[in-house]
Amino acid sequence: MWRLTEFNLSEKSHTVVQLAVHLPDQQAIVYKDGQEEESVERSATRQTTLTAWFELNKYDQDSHKYLYTDIPHYYTFNKSAMKWKKRQRGGEHVIGRMPVVNIQDSERYYLLLLLLRKLGAVSFDDLKTVDGIMCNTFQQACQMQELLEGDQHWHDTLNEAIQTRAPRLLFATICGFGEVNDIPQLRFR
């Protein structure tokens, strides 16, 4: 039996800020039929939350203390200006949420791993730079930082999948396409 429950939107507990995770020049573009070219041209100059974070890190040393996912606690994203601005108050009830990235989208997946660990990045190339050496891929940067040693990143990925309710498919994908050291030990924690 269905029951209609009254819900007061003014009593919501947290604000969720969607954070973009995209490869260089591969941000999502929204367009109307017949306006594809104009939309592509506009997107070349528009910032996403990710590219705006890079710009913020170039000019605001305070932002270097925070990971990408933590930025919404301390800054607000102005959608019309397409940039982050220092938050005046209220950041304790804000959650930065990155999308789930499938391991089959490998470079984007490794980009996400780097975004979860690197403070103050100023560009995609900066994310790929490890000890002064610029890697060719985000995966190579993860390997050089030993983020792929052992299976901890697979455990972390599976635990995140539990929250999105897609763990079985992800587990099968990891076993089939990932380089897992010890499949029998791979489980949800």
Accessible surface in RSA format (square Angstrom, percent):
REM  Atomic radii and reference values for relative SASA: ProtOr
REM  Chains: A
REM  Algorithm: Lee & Richards
REM  Probe-radius: 1.40
REM  Slices: 20
REM RES _ NUM      All-atoms   Total-Side   Main-Chain    Non-polar    All polar
REM                ABS   REL    ABS   REL    ABS   REL    ABS   REL    ABS   REL
RES MET A   1   237.62 123.1 149.93  99.2  87.69 208.8 126.62 107.7 111.00 147.1
RES TRP A   2   247.87  99.5 225.45 109.1  22.42  52.6 197.31 105.2  50.57  82.0
RES ARG A   3   207.77  87.2 180.80  92.2  26.97  64.2  64.20  87.7 143.57  87.0
RES LEU A   4   177.24  98.7 147.03 105.2  30.21  75.9 150.85 105.9  26.38  71.0
RES THR A   5   108.04  76.8  88.24  89.5  19.80  47.2  70.30  94.4  37.74  57.1
RES GLU A   6   173.65  99.7 142.42 107.7  31.22  74.3  61.17 118.3 112.48  91.8
RES PHE A   7   149.30  74.7 120.94  74.9  28.36  73.8 125.18  75.9  24.12  69.0
RES ASN A   8    77.69  53.6  63.03  60.9  14.67  35.3  27.37  65.9  50.32  48.6
RES LEU A   9   137.64  76.7 130.19  93.1   7.45  18.7 130.22  91.5   7.42  20.0
RES SER A  10   100.17  84.6  58.40  77.9  41.77  96.2  58.24 124.0  41.94  58.8
RES GLU A  11   132.40  76.0 103.27  78.1  29.13  69.4  42.24  81.7  90.16  73.6
RES LYS A  12   136.19  66.4 110.82  68.0  25.37  60.4  71.38  64.3  64.80  69.0
RES SER A  13    81.84  69.2  63.32  84.5  18.52  42.7  46.20  98.4  35.64  49.9
RES HIS A  14    78.37  42.8  62.05  43.1  16.31  41.7  41.61  42.9  36.76  42.8
RES THR A  15    62.38  44.4  60.15  61.0   2.23   5.3  39.12  52.5  23.26  35.2
RES VAL A  16    76.23  50.2  51.46  46.6  24.77  59.7  51.46  44.7  24.77  67.2
RES VAL A  17    31.55  20.8  28.20  25.5   3.35   8.1  31.55  27.4   0.00   0.0
RES GLN A  18   120.54  67.4 107.45  78.5  13.09  31.2  61.37 130.6  59.17  44.9
RES LEU A  19     3.23   1.8   0.00   0.0   3.23   8.1   0.86   0.6   2.37   6.4
RES ALA A  20    32.41  29.8  21.17  32.7  11.25  25.6  30.91  43.5   1.50   4.0
RES VAL A  21     5.89   3.9   0.00   0.0   5.89  14.2   0.00   0.0   5.89  16.0
RES HIS A  22    13.14   7.2  12.79   8.9   0.35   0.9  13.14  13.5   0.00   0.0
RES LEU A  23    25.71  14.3  25.06  17.9   0.65   1.6  25.06  17.6   0.65   1.8
RES PRO A  24    55.95  40.8  47.04  42.9   8.91  32.4  47.42  39.2   8.52  53.0
RES ASP A  25   138.77  97.2 107.50 107.0  31.26  73.9  31.26  73.6 107.50 107.2
RES GLN A  26   118.49  66.3  94.19  68.8  24.30  57.8  31.32  66.7  87.17  66.1
RES GLN A  27    34.90  19.5  24.64  18.0  10.25  24.4   7.79  16.6  27.10  20.6
RES ALA A  28    98.49  90.6  63.77  98.4  34.72  79.0  74.32 104.7  24.17  64.0
RES ILE A  29    63.43  36.1  37.99  28.3  25.44  61.3  40.81  29.4  22.61  61.4
RES VAL A  30   139.75  92.0 119.50 108.2  20.25  48.8 122.83 106.7  16.91  45.9
RES TYR A  31   113.56  53.0  84.73  48.2  28.83  75.0  44.54  33.5  69.02  85.1
RES LYS A  32   150.08  73.2 144.41  88.6   5.67  13.5  92.52  83.3  57.56  61.3
RES ASP A  33   135.05  94.6 110.08 109.6  24.97  59.0  36.75  86.5  98.30  98.0
RES GLY A  34    65.12  80.3   0.00   N/A  65.12  80.3  35.90  98.5  29.22  65.4
RES GLN A  35    83.17  46.5  83.17  60.8   0.00   0.0  16.66  35.5  66.51  50.4
RES GLU A  36    72.49  41.6  71.61  54.2   0.88   2.1  39.66  76.7  32.83  26.8
RES GLU A  37   134.29  77.1 129.95  98.3   4.34  10.3  48.94  94.7  85.35  69.7
RES GLU A  38    91.06  52.3  88.76  67.2   2.29   5.5  44.93  86.9  46.12  37.7
RES SER A  39     3.78   3.2   1.93   2.6   1.85   4.3   1.55   3.3   2.23   3.1
RES VAL A  40    83.67  55.1  82.83  75.0   0.84   2.0  82.83  72.0   0.84   2.3
RES GLU A  41   120.66  69.3 108.89  82.4  11.77  28.0  46.70  90.3  73.96  60.4
RES ARG A  42   125.50  52.7 121.75  62.1   3.75   8.9  62.22  85.0  63.28  38.4
RES SER A  43    14.77  12.5  14.01  18.7   0.76   1.8   8.00  17.0   6.77   9.5
RES ALA A  44    84.75  77.9  45.25  69.8  39.50  89.9  54.46  76.7  30.29  80.2
RES THR A  45   115.91  82.4  88.79  90.0  27.12  64.6  78.21 105.1  37.69  57.0
RES ARG A  46   123.31  51.8 113.06  57.6  10.25  24.4  33.99  46.5  89.32  54.1
RES GLN A  47    53.92  30.2  52.92  38.7   1.00   2.4  14.96  31.8  38.96  29.5
RES THR A  48    24.94  17.7  19.97  20.2   4.97  11.8  24.94  33.5   0.00   0.0
RES THR A  49    14.71  10.5  13.12  13.3   1.59   3.8  13.10  17.6   1.61   2.4
RES LEU A  50     0.00   0.0   0.00   0.0   0.00   0.0   0.00   0.0   0.00   0.0
RES THR A  51    28.48  20.3  27.59  28.0   0.89   2.1  27.40  36.8   1.08   1.6
RES ALA A  52     2.08   1.9   0.16   0.2   1.92   4.4   0.70   1.0   1.38   3.7
RES TRP A  53     0.00   0.0   0.00   0.0   0.00   0.0   0.00   0.0   0.00   0.0
RES PHE A  54     9.36   4.7   9.36   5.8   0.00   0.0   9.36   5.7   0.00   0.0
RES GLU A  55    58.65  33.7  58.29  44.1   0.36   0.9  24.52  47.4  34.12  27.9
RES LEU A  56    20.64  11.5  13.46   9.6   7.18  18.1  20.12  14.1   0.52   1.4
RES ASN A  57     0.94   0.6   0.00   0.0   0.94   2.3   0.00   0.0   0.94   0.9
RES LYS A  58    95.61  46.6  69.85  42.9  25.76  61.3  36.81  33.1  58.80  62.6
RES TYR A  59   176.45  82.4 140.62  80.0  35.82  93.2 107.52  80.8  68.93  85.0
RES ASP A  60    30.98  21.7  27.10  27.0   3.88   9.2  15.40  36.2  15.58  15.5
RES GLN A  61   129.55  72.4 118.32  86.5  11.23  26.7  63.89 136.0  65.66  49.8
RES ASP A  62    61.85  43.3  60.05  59.8   1.80   4.3   6.19  14.6  55.66  55.5
RES SER A  63     0.00   0.0   0.00   0.0   0.00   0.0   0.00   0.0   0.00   0.0
RES HIS A  64    58.35  31.9  52.96  36.8   5.39  13.8  36.31  37.4  22.04  25.6
RES LYS A  65   130.22  63.5 106.16  65.1  24.06  57.3  69.56  62.6  60.66  64.6
RES TYR A  66    38.60  18.0  37.64  21.4   0.96   2.5  18.58  14.0  20.02  24.7
RES LEU A  67    43.43  24.2  43.10  30.8   0.33   0.8  43.10  30.3   0.33   0.9
RES TYR A  68     0.00   0.0   0.00   0.0   0.00   0.0   0.00   0.0   0.00   0.0
RES THR A  69    27.65  19.7  25.36  25.7   2.29   5.5  16.40  22.0  11.25  17.0
RES ASP A  70    48.55  34.0  48.55  48.3   0.00   0.0   4.55  10.7  44.00  43.9
RES ILE A  71     0.00   0.0   0.00   0.0   0.00   0.0   0.00   0.0   0.00   0.0
RES PRO A  72     0.14   0.1   0.09   0.1   0.04   0.2   0.14   0.1   0.00   0.0
RES HIS A  73    56.55  30.9  51.13  35.5   5.42  13.9  29.81  30.7  26.74  31.1
RES TYR A  74    96.26  44.9  91.52  52.1   4.74  12.3  51.35  38.6  44.91  55.4
RES TYR A  75     2.13   1.0   2.00   1.1   0.13   0.3   1.50   1.1   0.63   0.8
RES THR A  76    50.91  36.2  49.00  49.7   1.91   4.5  38.60  51.8  12.31  18.6
RES PHE A  77    36.71  18.4  13.77   8.5  22.94  59.7  13.81   8.4  22.90  65.5
RES ASN A  78    60.07  41.4  51.80  50.1   8.27  19.9  14.75  35.5  45.32  43.8
RES LYS A  79   160.80  78.4 153.19  94.0   7.61  18.1  96.56  86.9  64.24  68.4
RES SER A  80   110.30  93.2  70.66  94.3  39.64  91.3  59.01 125.7  51.28  71.8
RES ALA A  81    54.03  49.7  25.25  39.0  28.78  65.5  35.97  50.7  18.06  47.8
RES MET A  82    31.57  16.4  30.70  20.3   0.88   2.1  30.37  25.8   1.20   1.6
RES LYS A  83   122.68  59.9 122.68  75.3   0.00   0.0  65.70  59.1  56.98  60.7
RES TRP A  84    12.15   4.9   0.59   0.3  11.56  27.1   0.59   0.3  11.56  18.7
RES LYS A  85   122.51  59.8 118.08  72.5   4.42  10.5  67.12  60.4  55.38  59.0
RES LYS A  86    94.43  46.1  87.78  53.9   6.65  15.8  67.41  60.7  27.02  28.8
RES ARG A  87    52.35  22.0  34.08  17.4  18.27  43.5   7.24   9.9  45.11  27.3
RES GLN A  88   152.06  85.0 116.82  85.4  35.24  83.9  56.53 120.3  95.54  72.5
RES ARG A  89   204.76  86.0 186.28  95.0  18.48  44.0  74.32 101.6 130.45  79.1
RES GLY A  90    35.13  43.3   0.00   N/A  35.13  43.3  22.62  62.1  12.51  28.0
RES GLY A  91     8.21  10.1   0.00   N/A   8.21  10.1   4.57  12.6   3.64   8.2
RES GLU A  92   127.12  73.0  99.53  75.3  27.58  65.7  58.55 113.3  68.56  56.0
RES HIS A  93    95.48  52.2  95.11  66.1   0.36   0.9  72.31  74.5  23.17  27.0
RES VAL A  94     6.61   4.4   6.05   5.5   0.56   1.4   6.05   5.3   0.56   1.5
RES ILE A  95    77.27  44.0  76.61  57.1   0.67   1.6  77.27  55.6   0.00   0.0
RES GLY A  96    14.19  17.5   0.00   N/A  14.19  17.5   0.00   0.0  14.19  31.8
RES ARG A  97    88.76  37.3  87.24  44.5   1.51   3.6  28.07  38.4  60.68  36.8
RES MET A  98    13.86   7.2   8.45   5.6   5.40  12.9   8.45   7.2   5.40   7.2
RES PRO A  99    46.11  33.6  38.28  34.9   7.83  28.5  45.87  37.9   0.24   1.5
RES VAL A 100    68.81  45.3  46.80  42.4  22.01  53.0  46.80  40.7  22.01  59.7
RES VAL A 101     6.65   4.4   0.00   0.0   6.65  16.0   0.64   0.6   6.01  16.3
RES ASN A 102    61.88  42.7  55.20  53.3   6.68  16.1  24.69  59.4  37.20  36.0
RES ILE A 103     7.83   4.5   5.17   3.9   2.65   6.4   5.17   3.7   2.65   7.2
RES GLN A 104   106.75  59.7  73.77  53.9  32.98  78.5  28.63  60.9  78.12  59.2
RES ASP A 105    56.91  39.9  49.56  49.3   7.34  17.4  24.14  56.8  32.76  32.7
RES SER A 106    49.28  41.6  47.19  63.0   2.10   4.8  17.98  38.3  31.31  43.9
RES GLU A 107    48.61  27.9  46.78  35.4   1.83   4.4  38.94  75.3   9.67   7.9
RES ARG A 108    59.66  25.0  59.66  30.4   0.00   0.0  12.87  17.6  46.79  28.4
RES TYR A 109     4.54   2.1   4.54   2.6   0.00   0.0   4.54   3.4   0.00   0.0
RES TYR A 110    15.96   7.5  15.96   9.1   0.00   0.0   0.73   0.6  15.23  18.8
RES LEU A 111     0.00   0.0   0.00   0.0   0.00   0.0   0.00   0.0   0.00   0.0
RES LEU A 112    11.79   6.6  11.79   8.4   0.00   0.0  11.79   8.3   0.00   0.0
RES LEU A 113     5.97   3.3   5.97   4.3   0.00   0.0   5.97   4.2   0.00   0.0
RES LEU A 114     0.50   0.3   0.46   0.3   0.03   0.1   0.49   0.3   0.01   0.0
RES LEU A 115     0.00   0.0   0.00   0.0   0.00   0.0   0.00   0.0   0.00   0.0
RES LEU A 116    60.86  33.9  50.51  36.1  10.35  26.0  50.51  35.5  10.35  27.9
RES ARG A 117    91.55  38.4  66.11  33.7  25.44  60.6  31.40  42.9  60.15  36.5
RES LYS A 118    47.08  23.0  42.95  26.4   4.12   9.8  37.20  33.5   9.87  10.5
RES LEU A 119    92.78  51.7  75.88  54.3  16.90  42.5  75.92  53.3  16.86  45.4
RES GLY A 120     7.80   9.6   0.00   N/A   7.80   9.6   1.45   4.0   6.35  14.2
RES ALA A 121     0.00   0.0   0.00   0.0   0.00   0.0   0.00   0.0   0.00   0.0
RES VAL A 122    47.22  31.1  46.57  42.2   0.65   1.6  46.57  40.5   0.65   1.8
RES SER A 123    37.38  31.6  36.05  48.1   1.33   3.1  30.45  64.8   6.93   9.7
RES PHE A 124    24.50  12.3  23.86  14.8   0.64   1.7  23.86  14.5   0.64   1.8
RES ASP A 125    70.68  49.5  69.79  69.5   0.89   2.1  16.20  38.1  54.49  54.3
RES ASP A 126    37.88  26.5  33.20  33.0   4.69  11.1   8.66  20.4  29.23  29.1
RES LEU A 127     0.00   0.0   0.00   0.0   0.00   0.0   0.00   0.0   0.00   0.0
RES LYS A 128    32.65  15.9  32.65  20.0   0.00   0.0   0.49   0.4  32.16  34.3
RES THR A 129    39.31  28.0  34.06  34.5   5.25  12.5  26.87  36.1  12.44  18.8
RES VAL A 130    10.89   7.2   7.64   6.9   3.24   7.8  10.89   9.5   0.00   0.0
RES ASP A 131   136.49  95.6  95.31  94.9  41.18  97.4  38.36  90.3  98.13  97.9
RES GLY A 132    73.15  90.2   0.00   N/A  73.15  90.2  34.22  93.9  38.93  87.2
RES ILE A 133   101.67  57.9  98.65  73.5   3.02   7.3 101.67  73.2   0.00   0.0
RES MET A 134   108.04  55.9  82.63  54.7  25.40  60.5  75.02  63.8  33.01  43.7
RES CYS A 135     4.34   3.3   0.14   0.2   4.20   9.9   2.30   5.8   2.04   2.2
RES ASN A 136   125.30  86.4 104.12 100.6  21.18  51.0  25.27  60.8 100.04  96.7
RES THR A 137    53.12  37.8  52.09  52.8   1.02   2.4  48.13  64.6   4.99   7.5
RES PHE A 138     5.09   2.5   5.09   3.2   0.00   0.0   5.09   3.1   0.00   0.0
RES GLN A 139    50.26  28.1  50.26  36.7   0.00   0.0   4.44   9.5  45.81  34.7
RES GLN A 140    67.69  37.9  67.10  49.0   0.59   1.4  16.88  35.9  50.82  38.5
RES ALA A 141     0.00   0.0   0.00   0.0   0.00   0.0   0.00   0.0   0.00   0.0
RES CYS A 142     0.00   0.0   0.00   0.0   0.00   0.0   0.00   0.0   0.00   0.0
RES GLN A 143    84.45  47.2  75.41  55.1   9.04  21.5  25.81  54.9  58.64  44.5
RES MET A 144    77.90  40.3  50.28  33.3  27.62  65.8  50.79  43.2  27.11  35.9
RES GLN A 145    61.87  34.6  37.35  27.3  24.53  58.4  22.00  46.8  39.87  30.2
RES GLU A 146   120.36  69.1 106.69  80.7  13.66  32.5  21.42  41.4  98.93  80.8
RES LEU A 147    34.06  19.0  23.12  16.5  10.94  27.5  26.73  18.8   7.33  19.7
RES LEU A 148    31.17  17.4  18.09  12.9  13.08  32.9  18.32  12.9  12.85  34.6
RES GLU A 149   114.90  66.0 101.48  76.8  13.42  32.0  32.34  62.6  82.56  67.4
RES GLY A 150    36.82  45.4   0.00   N/A  36.82  45.4  29.24  80.2   7.58  17.0
RES ASP A 151    18.72  13.1  11.88  11.8   6.85  16.2   6.67  15.7  12.05  12.0
RES GLN A 152    94.55  52.9  91.57  66.9   2.98   7.1  54.39 115.8  40.17  30.5
RES HIS A 153     7.14   3.9   5.92   4.1   1.22   3.1   3.07   3.2   4.07   4.7
RES TRP A 154     3.28   1.3   3.28   1.6   0.00   0.0   3.17   1.7   0.11   0.2
RES HIS A 155     9.32   5.1   9.32   6.5   0.00   0.0   2.58   2.7   6.74   7.8
RES ASP A 156    57.97  40.6  50.22  50.0   7.74  18.3  26.02  61.2  31.95  31.9
RES THR A 157    18.66  13.3  14.22  14.4   4.44  10.6  13.87  18.6   4.79   7.2
RES LEU A 158     0.03   0.0   0.03   0.0   0.00   0.0   0.03   0.0   0.00   0.0
RES ASN A 159    40.95  28.2  38.48  37.2   2.48   6.0  22.91  55.1  18.04  17.4
RES GLU A 160    56.64  32.5  52.82  40.0   3.82   9.1  25.64  49.6  31.00  25.3
RES ALA A 161     2.44   2.2   1.68   2.6   0.75   1.7   2.07   2.9   0.37   1.0
RES ILE A 162    75.87  43.2  69.88  52.1   5.99  14.4  70.36  50.7   5.51  14.9
RES GLN A 163   148.59  83.1 117.68  86.0  30.91  73.6  42.08  89.6 106.51  80.8
RES THR A 164    44.75  31.8  18.99  19.2  25.76  61.4  25.59  34.4  19.16  29.0
RES ARG A 165   210.00  88.2 180.16  91.8  29.84  71.1  64.41  88.0 145.59  88.2
RES ALA A 166    47.94  44.1  40.63  62.7   7.31  16.6  47.89  67.4   0.05   0.1
RES PRO A 167    33.32  24.3  33.32  30.4   0.00   0.0  33.32  27.5   0.00   0.0
RES ARG A 168   212.66  89.3 204.10 104.0   8.56  20.4  78.70 107.6 133.97  81.2
RES LEU A 169   128.07  71.3 120.86  86.5   7.21  18.1 125.37  88.0   2.70   7.3
RES LEU A 170    17.14   9.5  14.22  10.2   2.92   7.3  16.69  11.7   0.45   1.2
RES PHE A 171    67.47  33.8  67.47  41.8   0.00   0.0  67.47  40.9   0.00   0.0
RES ALA A 172    60.53  55.7  47.43  73.2  13.10  29.8  53.07  74.7   7.46  19.8
RES THR A 173    10.69   7.6   7.77   7.9   2.92   7.0   2.98   4.0   7.70  11.6
RES ILE A 174     0.00   0.0   0.00   0.0   0.00   0.0   0.00   0.0   0.00   0.0
RES CYS A 175    39.03  29.5  21.05  23.5  17.99  42.3  18.80  47.6  20.23  21.8
RES GLY A 176    59.65  73.6   0.00   N/A  59.65  73.6  29.65  81.4  30.00  67.2
RES PHE A 177   135.87  68.0 105.49  65.3  30.39  79.1 110.60  67.1  25.28  72.3
RES GLY A 178    17.29  21.3   0.00   N/A  17.29  21.3   3.15   8.6  14.14  31.7
RES GLU A 179   138.37  79.4 119.74  90.6  18.63  44.4  59.06 114.2  79.31  64.8
RES VAL A 180    25.87  17.0   0.79   0.7  25.08  60.4   0.92   0.8  24.95  67.7
RES ASN A 181   109.99  75.8  72.90  70.4  37.09  89.3  26.92  64.8  83.07  80.3
RES ASP A 182    60.22  42.2  57.18  56.9   3.03   7.2  22.89  53.9  37.33  37.2
RES ILE A 183    77.65  44.2  73.24  54.6   4.40  10.6  73.24  52.7   4.40  11.9
RES PRO A 184   112.69  82.1  83.47  76.1  29.22 106.2  94.95  78.4  17.74 110.3
RES GLN A 185    91.33  51.1  91.13  66.6   0.20   0.5  27.09  57.7  64.24  48.7
RES LEU A 186     7.41   4.1   0.00   0.0   7.41  18.6   0.17   0.1   7.24  19.5
RES ARG A 187   126.28  53.0 123.53  63.0   2.75   6.5  51.05  69.8  75.23  45.6
RES PHE A 188    79.99  40.0  61.93  38.4  18.06  47.0  62.15  37.7  17.84  51.1
RES ARG A 189   169.04  71.0 109.71  55.9  59.33 141.3  84.70 115.8  84.35  51.1
END  Absolute sums over single chains surface
CHAIN  1 A    12581.7      10309.4       2272.3       6753.5       5828.2
END  Absolute sums over all chains
TOTAL         12581.7      10309.4       2272.3       6753.5       5828.2
